[in-house]
Every structure is written in structure tokens, then in C-alpha cells.
């Protein structure tokens, strides 16, 4: 009789001491800032700070703009991901690079680029204003566009990866039985990649909620109009540390909840 091999040998391995020390030291880089934030938090004042005008305005605006950015990311990002995964188009690598560029591009640079593209004197912004009177910078739509610019790549990457790993024989079988391409996409492809779509939407929403650089550069920092939670925290840090810490804690909790909800998508629990 052969003995059954364990599924994993990690449990019987001992880590070299130097790796343990380095891992612990590296973990402090992430743990200490959170400890410092909680240590300085005015816990007794948090309820009143959360109901202050600046926090409420920023929270409402952040929710509206981040949800809108997530919806736009899904509307445009899903077709982009499908094209990148399934269609052989010239220059696909360049297209993929351009779509995912905001993931590594400094957000301030993205805001400047948006300003010169669709700002009041931008390449498309000036004709748009002359034709329709619509001005995107320093408006809620400016916030939404800036948020979508930095958030959509996360959704595209998530969905394209799911499409690449999908067994296309299932789709081919449905097509061979007379299903139209749209029917195959709607009835077969979408249900199979639904978990990745949900993960991508949540990631895009969380990224939009925490966006700072592109927003302040392209849309400004006007309370009640373009001032989101990260911008409000930055301004409050100069005059009201309690409000800045409260907003920061809110964003930390939201980020942690997003990571916990997606833990099965991005890493395997040991």
C-alpha cells in the first residue's frame, strides 16, 4: 500500500530565520501606519465628526462619483476586455498597454493629460464647450471622468484574465447549435465570468473612491461640488486633524472590506 502524499509540504517546512526577520520588518511598514492612525483617532469625537458638513458632503459626493465611475467602467471596460481577449486586432499589445497605463501612471499626470484633452482649452474640451456649453473640469462630471480614467483598467484586467482562462469549447458548442454571437455572449460567456465581473466592478469602485491626484488636478477641490473623501482628508489635515483621521479611518475600513470580499479571487487561504 502506498502512502498518500500530503497536499502541501508547507506545514512541515521551517522558514530560515533571516526570512522571518525580513518578513516581520517588512510587515511593520504596513502595520505601524494603521496603528499610528488608530492611536491618534479621537474616538469619542468620531460620531460628531462624521456628521459634520465637510465629511457628509464629501461622503455623498464620493459615493455618487465612485458608483458612477464603476458603472462607466463596466459599460466600456467589458467590451474592451472582450476585444483584447478574443479578437485579433492590429496593435493589440499597444492597445492593452494604453488601456492599463493608468494603473502605473502617476495620477497627477493623468489629471494633467485629461486637462489638456477635455479641459476648457483642451483638444476636445474647447469644441465641446463651444458646441454644447458643457464644461467638464471643476464639475461633478470631471470627478467621474477622472475616477473612471484611473479605475477602469482594474476591471479590464480582471475580466480579460477571466476570458483568457475560459474554455472556449463551451461557447463553440452553443454557436454550433445555432446560437447567435450575442446570445452566446449573453447566455454563456457572461454567466461564466460573472465572478470576475463582480470582482472587477468592486475593484474599480474602490479605486475610484480613493482617487486623489487625477481628481484634484482635473476637477479641483470645491466642497460640495468636487471635494471627495480623499481630498477632504487632505484639506482637513491642515486645520482639523480629527476630521482628517476620521475620514482616513473610513477609507481604511472600506478598503479592508473590499479586500476581504475579494480574498478568494486574489489569493488562496492556507
ABEGO torsion letter per residue (X at the ends): XBBBBBABAAAABBBBAAAAAAAAAAAAAAAAAAAAAAAABBAAAAAAAAABAAAAAAAAAAAAAAAAAAAAAAAAAAAAAAAAAABBBBGAAAAAAAAAAAAABBAAAAAAAAAAAABAABAAAAAAAAAAGBBABGBAAAAAAAAAAAAAAAAAAAAAAAAAABBAAAAAAAAAAGBBAAAAAAAAAAAAAAAAAAAAAAAAAAAAAABAAAAAAAAEBBBGAABBAAAAAAAAAAABAAAAAAAAAAAAAAAAAAAAAAAAAABBBX
